[in-house]
Amino acid sequence: VTASRAFLRNAKPNLSIRPNSLVKCIELSDCSKCDQKQATGVRYIDAKGVERQLMARKEVILSAGVIGSPQVLLLSGIGPKEHLEEVGIKTKVDLKGVGSNLVDHPRVACKWESKLKGLNPMYLFSHVEGNLYAHSQLNEGPPDIQIQQDHVRTNEDLLLDPPVSTGFNLKPHCVRPYSSGTVRLRSSNAKDKPLIDPKYLSDERDLECLVEGIKICRKVVAESPFDSIRGAELKPGLDFSSDDQLRDWVRENVDTGYHPVGTCKMGSRLDPLSVVDPHLRVHGVDRLRVVDASIMPIIPNGNTQAATFMIAERVFLYHMSCCKIARALIDFMYNCVLSTSSGQRDVAE
C-alpha cells in the first residue's frame, strides 16, 4: 500500500493537487493579535513557469520533507539569522534549529556472488527479502544495527544498466546514530538545490557500529544454510580483514539508508534547536505547521515511513476535532502514550 493509494485515491473533492509546481516561499505578515509573525499564504511557480500566490483562510501546513521543509522555511526568512544573511535573505524569524539536526541511518552494502543462475523475479516487486536486528559490542540498549538482505545484487546507482545482477547483498545500517548534519541554502533562488551535509561518521561510534555490522553479515553468510548459494565475497572482499581496513572501507563506501529526519525538530522553546512545538506549530509564527519526518527530534530505530504517516494522522485528527473537549482528550491520550513510551525506553536502556 502506497501513501498515494491510501490517502489520495478516495480524497475529498476539496483537495486540489497542482503537480510540477515549485514553492518559492511562505508569505508572512505581522499578527495583529499576537506579538509574532503569521503565515498568510504561499508563493509558488506553476507548471507553466508562472508565479502565483495562494492565500490561506486558516493555516499553512508545510509537508515538503526532511530536505524540502527546512529549505522552504529558510527561503521564507525563517531560520538562523547568520545563514540567512549569507545568502541575502531578510530574517523574519530567527530560528537557529531550521536545517540543523539532520540525522539518518548510515549504511554500507556487503555483496556476494551467488551460485544460483538467473535473477530472482521477485526483484521486480521489491529487492528486499528480510531484515535482522542486532546489537553491536558498544550497545547494551535496544538494537543499534539493522541488516537488510537483498535477494539480488544492486548497483550503488540504480540508474546504471543493469540496476541489479545475480548475487545478494547484506546491508548493515547504524540505527542509533550519534552523527548529525545540516541542510542549508545554496542561494536565495528556490530553483537552486540545497546544500546537504549529513556528516556521516562524524561521531566515531557510528563508524564502529558499521564495522560490527560487517562482521555480523560475514558470520551470517558463513552459516550452513548459505552453502548452496554462497559465492565469492565481492565487497568489502577478503582483502579487508582487520578492523582498520574495514574502517577505511566504511569511510569510502558509507551511504544513506534513506531515513533522514530531524531538520525541523519538535521541542520546547527552551531547546535552542527546536523548530516546532508538540502541535507542530512553528515557533514564532502563527498559522504555520510542519508535518513530516523533519519534526522527529530523534530518529526511530527502524524505517521511518509508518511513523511519518502517524504524525500526519495525529494532526488530521486534531484539526477534525473542532470541539475543545475532543481536542483536550486527544492531547491527554497523546501525553499518556508519550509518557509510557519514555518509561519503556528508560527501562530498556
Secondary structure by P-SEA (a helix, b strand, c coil): ccccccccccccccccccccccccbbbbcccccccbbbbcbbbbbccccccbbbbbccbbbbcccaaaaaaaaaaaccccaaaaaaacccccccccccccccccccbbbbbbbbcccccccccccccccbbbbbbcccccccccbbbbbbccccccccccccccccbbbbbbbbcccccccccccccccccccccccccccccaaaaaaaaaaaaaaaaaaaccccccccccccccccccccaaaaaaaaaabbbbccccccccccccccccccccccccccccccccccccccccccccccccaaaaaaaaaaaaaaaacccaaaaaaaaaaaaaaaaaaaaaaaaac
